[in-house]
Amino acid sequence: MSPTATSTMTSPHPLKIAILLNSYRSPFITEIRDSYIRSLAAVAPDCSLTFFFPADKPGHLFPDPSAFDLIVIGGGNADPRKRHAWILAVHTFILEVVAHQQQGLAVAKLCGICWGHQTISMLFGGEVGDMEVPELGVTESKLTPLGQRFFHYPHRTPQHPHHQARVGHGTGTIRLQQHHRREVRTPPKGFHELIAGRQAFLSHSNAILTFQGHPEKDERTAKLRVRDAARWHGMDVGDAIAMGELVRRMEVEHDGLEVWRGILRWVKEGMGAGAEGGGRL
């Protein structure tokens, strides 16, 4: 695979999104990339996606933040607390983008997902630690009051005629695919919490957004890693009952597409309007 790969959907003037895939020598990197393409095509078929692979292509140029509307710092298979050269290069890149944002330059907003959520949290003073019980499959978490406002609670339209939407139809919760064995234990400084349990943050500047869960993952992509249950949980992959339950958790209907709608709506709203300073949240 080339260092960057671009997928452009239909509009001649699409929303431009750069996505950093931070997995080192992953056999599933193509499937991970394709999950972003499928999920974003479902909610914004006119967007343009460009992929970067900093773990596998060290030294390759990072995206020009002035050339994109959004830069996604995606998931990864390395411990974000490590000091590998490519991880430090990602740190430097993130901090440079943030510095440009703080200077009021017209640059992309940042969105961290899973590894990106943990990495951005650490860069702003948060602590990341190992979980006692790793998470696999779809889990449900409670939205904070600001999270409800971010997702326009209670004004969500159900994705399916037989599906009572979870965001905005009485529960104030959100479901996402999870695939991680580390968590943010103390929140980063200068961020609001959108999903309880340190599962999502929005910066006070309204320019950085992070999620522990995976809005890009559908059940097809989640099932690629079902055998991580053996490494992380000590589960016997030959136990048909236990593995069947895990697969069913990966098949639970989730809110990934609704999260992407919220992310893209946030990108299009006024740059630099803080969550406490007159933004539309």
C-alpha positions as protocol buffer text, in pm:
chain_id: "A"
residue {
  index: 1
  type: MET
  ca { x: 0 y: 0 z: 0 }
}
residue {
  index: 2
  type: SER
  ca { x: 122 y: 348 z: -82 }
}
residue {
  index: 3
  type: PRO
  ca { x: 203 y: 591 z: 205 }
}
residue {
  index: 4
  type: THR
  ca { x: -118 y: 777 z: 134 }
}
residue {
  index: 5
  type: ALA
  ca { x: -437 y: 664 z: -33 }
}
residue {
  index: 6
  type: THR
  ca { x: -726 y: 883 z: -140 }
}
residue {
  index: 7
  type: SER
  ca { x: -1094 y: 806 z: -181 }
}
residue {
  index: 8
  type: THR
  ca { x: -1306 y: 1089 z: -322 }
}
residue {
  index: 9
  type: MET
  ca { x: -1683 y: 1067 z: -330 }
}
residue {
  index: 10
  type: THR
  ca { x: -1921 y: 1252 z: -556 }
}
residue {
  index: 11
  type: SER
  ca { x: -1911 y: 1629 z: -485 }
}
residue {
  index: 12
  type: PRO
  ca { x: -1672 y: 1855 z: -680 }
}
residue {
  index: 13
  type: HIS
  ca { x: -1614 y: 2048 z: -354 }
}
residue {
  index: 14
  type: PRO
  ca { x: -1614 y: 1781 z: -82 }
}
residue {
  index: 15
  type: LEU
  ca { x: -1531 y: 1814 z: 283 }
}
residue {
  index: 16
  type: LYS
  ca { x: -1162 y: 1721 z: 302 }
}
residue {
  index: 17
  type: ILE
  ca { x: -1063 y: 1472 z: 571 }
}
residue {
  index: 18
  type: ALA
  ca { x: -716 y: 1334 z: 649 }
}
residue {
  index: 19
  type: ILE
  ca { x: -705 y: 1009 z: 846 }
}
residue {
  index: 20
  type: LEU
  ca { x: -394 y: 879 z: 1024 }
}
residue {
  index: 21
  type: LEU
  ca { x: -404 y: 501 z: 1070 }
}
residue {
  index: 22
  type: ASN
  ca { x: -162 y: 429 z: 1352 }
}
residue {
  index: 23
  type: SER
  ca { x: -136 y: 50 z: 1342 }
}
residue {
  index: 24
  type: TYR
  ca { x: 210 y: -102 z: 1306 }
}
residue {
  index: 25
  type: ARG
  ca { x: 229 y: -379 z: 1048 }
}
residue {
  index: 26
  type: SER
  ca { x: -136 y: -468 z: 1097 }
}
residue {
  index: 27
  type: PRO
  ca { x: -268 y: -743 z: 869 }
}
residue {
  index: 28
  type: PHE
  ca { x: -604 y: -565 z: 882 }
}
residue {
  index: 29
  type: ILE
  ca { x: -491 y: -218 z: 775 }
}
residue {
  index: 30
  type: THR
  ca { x: -679 y: -234 z: 443 }
}
residue {
  index: 31
  type: GLU
  ca { x: -998 y: -344 z: 617 }
}
residue {
  index: 32
  type: ILE
  ca { x: -957 y: -65 z: 875 }
}
residue {
  index: 33
  type: ARG
  ca { x: -918 y: 189 z: 596 }
}
residue {
  index: 34
  type: ASP
  ca { x: -1223 y: 50 z: 419 }
}
residue {
  index: 35
  type: SER
  ca { x: -1433 y: 78 z: 735 }
}
residue {
  index: 36
  type: TYR
  ca { x: -1371 y: 455 z: 735 }
}
residue {
  index: 37
  type: ILE
  ca { x: -1467 y: 472 z: 369 }
}
residue {
  index: 38
  type: ARG
  ca { x: -1791 y: 279 z: 425 }
}
residue {
  index: 39
  type: SER
  ca { x: -1901 y: 469 z: 735 }
}
residue {
  index: 40
  type: LEU
  ca { x: -1826 y: 815 z: 602 }
}
residue {
  index: 41
  type: ALA
  ca { x: -1978 y: 736 z: 263 }
}
residue {
  index: 42
  type: ALA
  ca { x: -2299 y: 644 z: 446 }
}
residue {
  index: 43
  type: VAL
  ca { x: -2332 y: 986 z: 610 }
}
residue {
  index: 44
  type: ALA
  ca { x: -2141 y: 1220 z: 375 }
}
residue {
  index: 45
  type: PRO
  ca { x: -2100 y: 1069 z: 28 }
}
residue {
  index: 46
  type: ASP
  ca { x: -1947 y: 1393 z: -98 }
}
residue {
  index: 47
  type: CYS
  ca { x: -1646 y: 1388 z: 137 }
}
residue {
  index: 48
  type: SER
  ca { x: -1285 y: 1334 z: 28 }
}
residue {
  index: 49
  type: LEU
  ca { x: -1068 y: 1101 z: 238 }
}
residue {
  index: 50
  type: THR
  ca { x: -690 y: 1087 z: 235 }
}
residue {
  index: 51
  type: PHE
  ca { x: -512 y: 822 z: 442 }
}
residue {
  index: 52
  type: PHE
  ca { x: -170 y: 840 z: 607 }
}
residue {
  index: 53
  type: PHE
  ca { x: 22 y: 554 z: 772 }
}
residue {
  index: 54
  type: PRO
  ca { x: 280 y: 701 z: 1016 }
}
residue {
  index: 55
  type: ALA
  ca { x: 358 y: 369 z: 1190 }
}
residue {
  index: 56
  type: ASP
  ca { x: 443 y: 184 z: 869 }
}
residue {
  index: 57
  type: LYS
  ca { x: 591 y: 479 z: 676 }
}
residue {
  index: 58
  type: PRO
  ca { x: 813 y: 663 z: 927 }
}
residue {
  index: 59
  type: GLY
  ca { x: 952 y: 986 z: 792 }
}
residue {
  index: 60
  type: HIS
  ca { x: 672 y: 1030 z: 542 }
}
residue {
  index: 61
  type: LEU
  ca { x: 509 y: 1371 z: 535 }
}
residue {
  index: 62
  type: PHE
  ca { x: 206 y: 1428 z: 756 }
}
residue {
  index: 63
  type: PRO
  ca { x: -102 y: 1602 z: 614 }
}
residue {
  index: 64
  type: ASP
  ca { x: -87 y: 1975 z: 558 }
}
residue {
  index: 65
  type: PRO
  ca { x: -336 y: 2102 z: 820 }
}
residue {
  index: 66
  type: SER
  ca { x: -427 y: 2399 z: 601 }
}
residue {
  index: 67
  type: ALA
  ca { x: -534 y: 2165 z: 320 }
}
residue {
  index: 68
  type: PHE
  ca { x: -796 y: 1974 z: 522 }
}
residue {
  index: 69
  type: ASP
  ca { x: -1111 y: 2050 z: 718 }
}
residue {
  index: 70
  type: LEU
  ca { x: -1063 y: 1761 z: 961 }
}
residue {
  index: 71
  type: ILE
  ca { x: -767 y: 1547 z: 1064 }
}
residue {
  index: 72
  type: VAL
  ca { x: -854 y: 1217 z: 1233 }
}
residue {
  index: 73
  type: ILE
  ca { x: -592 y: 1059 z: 1461 }
}
residue {
  index: 74
  type: GLY
  ca { x: -717 y: 703 z: 1433 }
}
residue {
  index: 75
  type: GLY
  ca { x: -671 y: 380 z: 1623 }
}
residue {
  index: 76
  type: GLY
  ca { x: -349 y: 187 z: 1662 }
}
residue {
  index: 77
  type: ASN
  ca { x: -208 y: -140 z: 1790 }
}
residue {
  index: 78
  type: ALA
  ca { x: 87 y: 6 z: 1985 }
}
residue {
  index: 79
  type: ASP
  ca { x: 85 y: 124 z: 2345 }
}
residue {
  index: 80
  type: PRO
  ca { x: 42 y: 504 z: 2316 }
}
residue {
  index: 81
  type: ARG
  ca { x: 268 y: 548 z: 2619 }
}
residue {
  index: 82
  type: LYS
  ca { x: 569 y: 411 z: 2428 }
}
residue {
  index: 83
  type: ARG
  ca { x: 837 y: 642 z: 2292 }
}
residue {
  index: 84
  type: HIS
  ca { x: 891 y: 492 z: 1947 }
}
residue {
  index: 85
  type: ALA
  ca { x: 1014 y: 745 z: 1692 }
}
residue {
  index: 86
  type: TRP
  ca { x: 696 y: 731 z: 1485 }
}
residue {
  index: 87
  type: ILE
  ca { x: 480 y: 784 z: 1797 }
}
residue {
  index: 88
  type: LEU
  ca { x: 684 y: 1089 z: 1892 }
}
residue {
  index: 89
  type: ALA
  ca { x: 646 y: 1217 z: 1535 }
}
residue {
  index: 90
  type: VAL
  ca { x: 267 y: 1189 z: 1571 }
}
residue {
  index: 91
  type: HIS
  ca { x: 291 y: 1380 z: 1900 }
}
residue {
  index: 92
  type: THR
  ca { x: 489 y: 1657 z: 1732 }
}
residue {
  index: 93
  type: PHE
  ca { x: 241 y: 1675 z: 1446 }
}
residue {
  index: 94
  type: ILE
  ca { x: -60 y: 1702 z: 1679 }
}
residue {
  index: 95
  type: LEU
  ca { x: 104 y: 1976 z: 1884 }
}
residue {
  index: 96
  type: GLU
  ca { x: 197 y: 2169 z: 1571 }
}
residue {
  index: 97
  type: VAL
  ca { x: -163 y: 2157 z: 1449 }
}
residue {
  index: 98
  type: VAL
  ca { x: -284 y: 2274 z: 1790 }
}
residue {
  index: 99
  type: ALA
  ca { x: -32 y: 2558 z: 1786 }
}
residue {
  index: 100
  type: HIS
  ca { x: -166 y: 2669 z: 1447 }
}
residue {
  index: 101
  type: GLN
  ca { x: -521 y: 2654 z: 1585 }
}
residue {
  index: 102
  type: GLN
  ca { x: -423 y: 2869 z: 1882 }
}
residue {
  index: 103
  type: GLN
  ca { x: -269 y: 3125 z: 1649 }
}
residue {
  index: 104
  type: GLY
  ca { x: -604 y: 3157 z: 1474 }
}
residue {
  index: 105
  type: LEU
  ca { x: -481 y: 3012 z: 1146 }
}
residue {
  index: 106
  type: ALA
  ca { x: -724 y: 2845 z: 909 }
}
residue {
  index: 107
  type: VAL
  ca { x: -633 y: 2483 z: 979 }
}
residue {
  index: 108
  type: ALA
  ca { x: -815 y: 2157 z: 1029 }
}
residue {
  index: 109
  type: LYS
  ca { x: -994 y: 2053 z: 1342 }
}
residue {
  index: 110
  type: LEU
  ca { x: -865 y: 1737 z: 1514 }
}
residue {
  index: 111
  type: CYS
  ca { x: -1058 y: 1424 z: 1606 }
}
residue {
  index: 112
  type: GLY
  ca { x: -893 y: 1141 z: 1801 }
}
residue {
  index: 113
  type: ILE
  ca { x: -1036 y: 789 z: 1794 }
}
residue {
  index: 114
  type: CYS
  ca { x: -928 y: 516 z: 2041 }
}
residue {
  index: 115
  type: TRP
  ca { x: -545 y: 536 z: 2021 }
}
residue {
  index: 116
  type: GLY
  ca { x: -590 y: 897 z: 1909 }
}
residue {
  index: 117
  type: HIS
  ca { x: -821 y: 967 z: 2205 }
}
residue {
  index: 118
  type: GLN
  ca { x: -562 y: 829 z: 2446 }
}
residue {
  index: 119
  type: THR
  ca { x: -270 y: 1003 z: 2276 }
}
residue {
  index: 120
  type: ILE
  ca { x: -435 y: 1346 z: 2268 }
}
residue {
  index: 121
  type: SER
  ca { x: -543 y: 1302 z: 2631 }
}
residue {
  index: 122
  type: MET
  ca { x: -181 y: 1230 z: 2735 }
}
residue {
  index: 123
  type: LEU
  ca { x: -49 y: 1529 z: 2544 }
}
residue {
  index: 124
  type: PHE
  ca { x: -281 y: 1752 z: 2745 }
}
residue {
  index: 125
  type: GLY
  ca { x: -203 y: 1612 z: 3087 }
}
residue {
  index: 126
  type: GLY
  ca { x: -432 y: 1309 z: 3103 }
}
residue {
  index: 127
  type: GLU
  ca { x: -322 y: 970 z: 3230 }
}
residue {
  index: 128
  type: VAL
  ca { x: -362 y: 644 z: 3036 }
}
residue {
  index: 129
  type: GLY
  ca { x: -354 y: 307 z: 3208 }
}
residue {
  index: 130
  type: ASP
  ca { x: -425 y: -61 z: 3148 }
}
residue {
  index: 131
  type: MET
  ca { x: -784 y: -174 z: 3198 }
}
residue {
  index: 132
  type: GLU
  ca { x: -866 y: -451 z: 3441 }
}
residue {
  index: 133
  type: VAL
  ca { x: -1111 y: -591 z: 3186 }
}
residue {
  index: 134
  type: PRO
  ca { x: -1049 y: -500 z: 2819 }
}
residue {
  index: 135
  type: GLU
  ca { x: -1348 y: -401 z: 2607 }
}
residue {
  index: 136
  type: LEU
  ca { x: -1459 y: -578 z: 2290 }
}
residue {
  index: 137
  type: GLY
  ca { x: -1790 y: -533 z: 2115 }
}
residue {
  index: 138
  type: VAL
  ca { x: -2062 y: -271 z: 2146 }
}
residue {
  index: 139
  type: THR
  ca { x: -2101 y: -97 z: 2482 }
}
residue {
  index: 140
  type: GLU
  ca { x: -2346 y: 167 z: 2598 }
}
residue {
  index: 141
  type: SER
  ca { x: -2237 y: 483 z: 2779 }
}
residue {
  index: 142
  type: LYS
  ca { x: -2419 y: 784 z: 2919 }
}
residue {
  index: 143
  type: LEU
  ca { x: -2399 y: 1123 z: 2751 }
}
residue {
  index: 144
  type: THR
  ca { x: -2313 y: 1419 z: 2971 }
}
residue {
  index: 145
  type: PRO
  ca { x: -2537 y: 1728 z: 2947 }
}
residue {
  index: 146
  type: LEU
  ca { x: -2285 y: 1880 z: 2704 }
}
residue {
  index: 147
  type: GLY
  ca { x: -2278 y: 1552 z: 2510 }
}
residue {
  index: 148
  type: GLN
  ca { x: -2656 y: 1568 z: 2477 }
}
residue {
  index: 149
  type: ARG
  ca { x: -2624 y: 1920 z: 2337 }
}
residue {
  index: 150
  type: PHE
  ca { x: -2344 y: 1815 z: 2103 }
}
residue {
  index: 151
  type: PHE
  ca { x: -2559 y: 1538 z: 1955 }
}
residue {
  index: 152
  type: HIS
  ca { x: -2864 y: 1767 z: 1948 }
}
residue {
  index: 153
  type: TYR
  ca { x: -3050 y: 1563 z: 2209 }
}
residue {
  index: 154
  type: PRO
  ca { x: -3345 y: 1500 z: 2181 }
}
residue {
  index: 155
  type: HIS
  ca { x: -3373 y: 1578 z: 1811 }
}
residue {
  index: 156
  type: ARG
  ca { x: -3228 y: 1266 z: 1653 }
}
residue {
  index: 157
  type: THR
  ca { x: -3406 y: 1084 z: 1372 }
}
residue {
  index: 158
  type: PRO
  ca { x: -3392 y: 702 z: 1398 }
}
residue {
  index: 159
  type: GLN
  ca { x: -3163 y: 534 z: 1145 }
}
residue {
  index: 160
  type: HIS
  ca { x: -3411 y: 251 z: 1089 }
}
residue {
  index: 161
  type: PRO
  ca { x: -3793 y: 255 z: 1097 }
}
residue {
  index: 162
  type: HIS
  ca { x: -3796 y: -22 z: 1361 }
}
residue {
  index: 163
  type: HIS
  ca { x: -3510 y: 123 z: 1568 }
}
residue {
  index: 164
  type: GLN
  ca { x: -3587 y: 360 z: 1854 }
}
residue {
  index: 165
  type: ALA
  ca { x: -3282 y: 584 z: 1848 }
}
residue {
  index: 166
  type: ARG
  ca { x: -3082 y: 585 z: 2170 }
}
residue {
  index: 167
  type: VAL
  ca { x: -2948 y: 937 z: 2130 }
}
residue {
  index: 168
  type: GLY
  ca { x: -3241 y: 1169 z: 2187 }
}
residue {
  index: 169
  type: HIS
  ca { x: -3528 y: 928 z: 2246 }
}
residue {
  index: 170
  type: GLY
  ca { x: -3545 y: 899 z: 2621 }
}
residue {
  index: 171
  type: THR
  ca { x: -3224 y: 730 z: 2732 }
}
residue {
  index: 172
  type: GLY
  ca { x: -2949 y: 987 z: 2680 }
}
residue {
  index: 173
  type: THR
  ca { x: -2700 y: 711 z: 2605 }
}
residue {
  index: 174
  type: ILE
  ca { x: -2485 y: 618 z: 2311 }
}
residue {
  index: 175
  type: ARG
  ca { x: -2354 y: 285 z: 2181 }
}
residue {
  index: 176
  type: LEU
  ca { x: -2022 y: 234 z: 2002 }
}
residue {
  index: 177
  type: GLN
  ca { x: -1798 y: -53 z: 1902 }
}
residue {
  index: 178
  type: GLN
  ca { x: -1510 y: -86 z: 2148 }
}
residue {
  index: 179
  type: HIS
  ca { x: -1174 y: -252 z: 2095 }
}
residue {
  index: 180
  type: HIS
  ca { x: -919 y: -152 z: 2355 }
}
residue {
  index: 181
  type: ARG
  ca { x: -730 y: -267 z: 2662 }
}
residue {
  index: 182
  type: ARG
  ca { x: -616 y: 76 z: 2780 }
}
residue {
  index: 183
  type: GLU
  ca { x: -824 y: 370 z: 2902 }
}
residue {
  index: 184
  type: VAL
  ca { x: -795 y: 736 z: 2995 }
}
residue {
  index: 185
  type: ARG
  ca { x: -786 y: 733 z: 3374 }
}
residue {
  index: 186
  type: THR
  ca { x: -761 y: 1107 z: 3439 }
}
residue {
  index: 187
  type: PRO
  ca { x: -901 y: 1359 z: 3190 }
}
residue {
  index: 188
  type: PRO
  ca { x: -687 y: 1600 z: 2989 }
}
residue {
  index: 189
  type: LYS
  ca { x: -669 y: 1962 z: 3093 }
}
residue {
  index: 190
  type: GLY
  ca { x: -872 y: 2210 z: 2895 }
}
residue {
  index: 191
  type: PHE
  ca { x: -1138 y: 1961 z: 2782 }
}
residue {
  index: 192
  type: HIS
  ca { x: -1506 y: 1901 z: 2853 }
}
residue {
  index: 193
  type: GLU
  ca { x: -1644 y: 1547 z: 2887 }
}
residue {
  index: 194
  type: LEU
  ca { x: -1908 y: 1450 z: 2628 }
}
residue {
  index: 195
  type: ILE
  ca { x: -1954 y: 1082 z: 2720 }
}
residue {
  index: 196
  type: ALA
  ca { x: -1933 y: 977 z: 3085 }
}
residue {
  index: 197
  type: GLY
  ca { x: -1646 y: 759 z: 3200 }
}
residue {
  index: 198
  type: ARG
  ca { x: -1386 y: 964 z: 3011 }
}
residue {
  index: 199
  type: GLN
  ca { x: -1511 y: 814 z: 2684 }
}
residue {
  index: 200
  type: ALA
  ca { x: -1519 y: 1137 z: 2481 }
}
residue {
  index: 201
  type: PHE
  ca { x: -1383 y: 1489 z: 2519 }
}
residue {
  index: 202
  type: LEU
  ca { x: -1427 y: 1827 z: 2350 }
}
residue {
  index: 203
  type: SER
  ca { x: -1160 y: 2092 z: 2397 }
}
residue {
  index: 204
  type: HIS
  ca { x: -1251 y: 2430 z: 2545 }
}
residue {
  index: 205
  type: SER
  ca { x: -1130 y: 2578 z: 2216 }
}
residue {
  index: 206
  type: ASN
  ca { x: -1391 y: 2368 z: 2029 }
}
residue {
  index: 207
  type: ALA
  ca { x: -1116 y: 2258 z: 1789 }
}
residue {
  index: 208
  type: ILE
  ca { x: -1031 y: 1908 z: 1925 }
}
residue {
  index: 209
  type: LEU
  ca { x: -1272 y: 1618 z: 1972 }
}
residue {
  index: 210
  type: THR
  ca { x: -1191 y: 1265 z: 2092 }
}
residue {
  index: 211
  type: PHE
  ca { x: -1371 y: 931 z: 2131 }
}
residue {
  index: 212
  type: GLN
  ca { x: -1256 y: 610 z: 2299 }
}
residue {
  index: 213
  type: GLY
  ca { x: -1506 y: 408 z: 2093 }
}
residue {
  index: 214
  type: HIS
  ca { x: -1492 y: 341 z: 1721 }
}
residue {
  index: 215
  type: PRO
  ca { x: -1760 y: 518 z: 1514 }
}
residue {
  index: 216
  type: GLU
  ca { x: -1590 y: 390 z: 1198 }
}
residue {
  index: 217
  type: LYS
  ca { x: -1623 y: 22 z: 1290 }
}
residue {
  index: 218
  type: ASP
  ca { x: -1915 y: -188 z: 1179 }
}
residue {
  index: 219
  type: GLU
  ca { x: -1969 y: -547 z: 1288 }
}
residue {
  index: 220
  type: ARG
  ca { x: -1780 y: -671 z: 982 }
}
residue {
  index: 221
  type: THR
  ca { x: -1464 y: -489 z: 1089 }
}
residue {
  index: 222
  type: ALA
  ca { x: -1511 y: -564 z: 1459 }
}
residue {
  index: 223
  type: LYS
  ca { x: -1527 y: -939 z: 1396 }
}
residue {
  index: 224
  type: LEU
  ca { x: -1182 y: -935 z: 1237 }
}
residue {
  index: 225
  type: ARG
  ca { x: -1040 y: -899 z: 1589 }
}
residue {
  index: 226
  type: VAL
  ca { x: -1263 y: -1145 z: 1772 }
}
residue {
  index: 227
  type: ARG
  ca { x: -962 y: -1363 z: 1856 }
}
residue {
  index: 228
  type: ASP
  ca { x: -817 y: -1081 z: 2066 }
}
residue {
  index: 229
  type: ALA
  ca { x: -1049 y: -1226 z: 2330 }
}
residue {
  index: 230
  type: ALA
  ca { x: -794 y: -1504 z: 2378 }
}
residue {
  index: 231
  type: ARG
  ca { x: -501 y: -1262 z: 2427 }
}
residue {
  index: 232
  type: TRP
  ca { x: -688 y: -1007 z: 2635 }
}
residue {
  index: 233
  type: HIS
  ca { x: -937 y: -1217 z: 2831 }
}
residue {
  index: 234
  type: GLY
  ca { x: -777 y: -1559 z: 2826 }
}
residue {
  index: 235
  type: MET
  ca { x: -1092 y: -1680 z: 2652 }
}
residue {
  index: 236
  type: ASP
  ca { x: -1087 y: -2022 z: 2491 }
}
residue {
  index: 237
  type: VAL
  ca { x: -1157 y: -1958 z: 2122 }
}
residue {
  index: 238
  type: GLY
  ca { x: -1285 y: -2313 z: 2106 }
}
residue {
  index: 239
  type: ASP
  ca { x: -1562 y: -2230 z: 2353 }
}
residue {
  index: 240
  type: ALA
  ca { x: -1850 y: -2189 z: 2112 }
}
residue {
  index: 241
  type: ILE
  ca { x: -2086 y: -2042 z: 2373 }
}
residue {
  index: 242
  type: ALA
  ca { x: -1844 y: -1774 z: 2496 }
}
residue {
  index: 243
  type: MET
  ca { x: -1728 y: -1683 z: 2147 }
}
residue {
  index: 244
  type: GLY
  ca { x: -2085 y: -1673 z: 2023 }
}
residue {
  index: 245
  type: GLU
  ca { x: -2175 y: -1424 z: 2298 }
}
residue {
  index: 246
  type: LEU
  ca { x: -1880 y: -1205 z: 2203 }
}
residue {
  index: 247
  type: VAL
  ca { x: -1980 y: -1211 z: 1837 }
}
residue {
  index: 248
  type: ARG
  ca { x: -2336 y: -1115 z: 1935 }
}
residue {
  index: 249
  type: ARG
  ca { x: -2199 y: -812 z: 2124 }
}
residue {
  index: 250
  type: MET
  ca { x: -2024 y: -708 z: 1804 }
}
residue {
  index: 251
  type: GLU
  ca { x: -2351 y: -740 z: 1613 }
}
residue {
  index: 252
  type: VAL
  ca { x: -2551 y: -510 z: 1844 }
}
residue {
  index: 253
  type: GLU
  ca { x: -2687 y: -205 z: 1666 }
}
residue {
  index: 254
  type: HIS
  ca { x: -2475 y: 98 z: 1748 }
}
residue {
  index: 255
  type: ASP
  ca { x: -2455 y: 473 z: 1692 }
}
residue {
  index: 256
  type: GLY
  ca { x: -2140 y: 500 z: 1484 }
}
residue {
  index: 257
  type: LEU
  ca { x: -2308 y: 674 z: 1195 }
}
residue {
  index: 258
  type: GLU
  ca { x: -2482 y: 918 z: 1428 }
}
residue {
  index: 259
  type: VAL
  ca { x: -2146 y: 1000 z: 1586 }
}
residue {
  index: 260
  type: TRP
  ca { x: -2001 y: 1073 z: 1242 }
}
residue {
  index: 261
  type: ARG
  ca { x: -2296 y: 1303 z: 1171 }
}
residue {
  index: 262
  type: GLY
  ca { x: -2218 y: 1489 z: 1492 }
}
residue {
  index: 263
  type: ILE
  ca { x: -1847 y: 1508 z: 1407 }
}
residue {
  index: 264
  type: LEU
  ca { x: -1906 y: 1644 z: 1057 }
}
residue {
  index: 265
  type: ARG
  ca { x: -2167 y: 1891 z: 1181 }
}
residue {
  index: 266
  type: TRP
  ca { x: -1909 y: 2013 z: 1435 }
}
residue {
  index: 267
  type: VAL
  ca { x: -1645 y: 2049 z: 1159 }
}
residue {
  index: 268
  type: LYS
  ca { x: -1879 y: 2265 z: 953 }
}
residue {
  index: 269
  type: GLU
  ca { x: -1974 y: 2491 z: 1243 }
}
residue {
  index: 270
  type: GLY
  ca { x: -1772 y: 2802 z: 1327 }
}
residue {
  index: 271
  type: MET
  ca { x: -1402 y: 2733 z: 1374 }
}
residue {
  index: 272
  type: GLY
  ca { x: -1269 y: 2848 z: 1710 }
}
residue {
  index: 273
  type: ALA
  ca { x: -1608 y: 2912 z: 1873 }
}
residue {
  index: 274
  type: GLY
  ca { x: -1551 y: 2770 z: 2221 }
}
residue {
  index: 275
  type: ALA
  ca { x: -1801 y: 2545 z: 2393 }
}
residue {
  index: 276
  type: GLU
  ca { x: -1844 y: 2813 z: 2660 }
}
residue {
  index: 277
  type: GLY
  ca { x: -1807 y: 3113 z: 2434 }
}
residue {
  index: 278
  type: GLY
  ca { x: -2105 y: 3133 z: 2201 }
}
residue {
  index: 279
  type: GLY
  ca { x: -2064 y: 2817 z: 1994 }
}
residue {
  index: 280
  type: ARG
  ca { x: -2370 y: 2630 z: 1878 }
}
residue {
  index: 281
  type: LEU
  ca { x: -2332 y: 2336 z: 2118 }
}
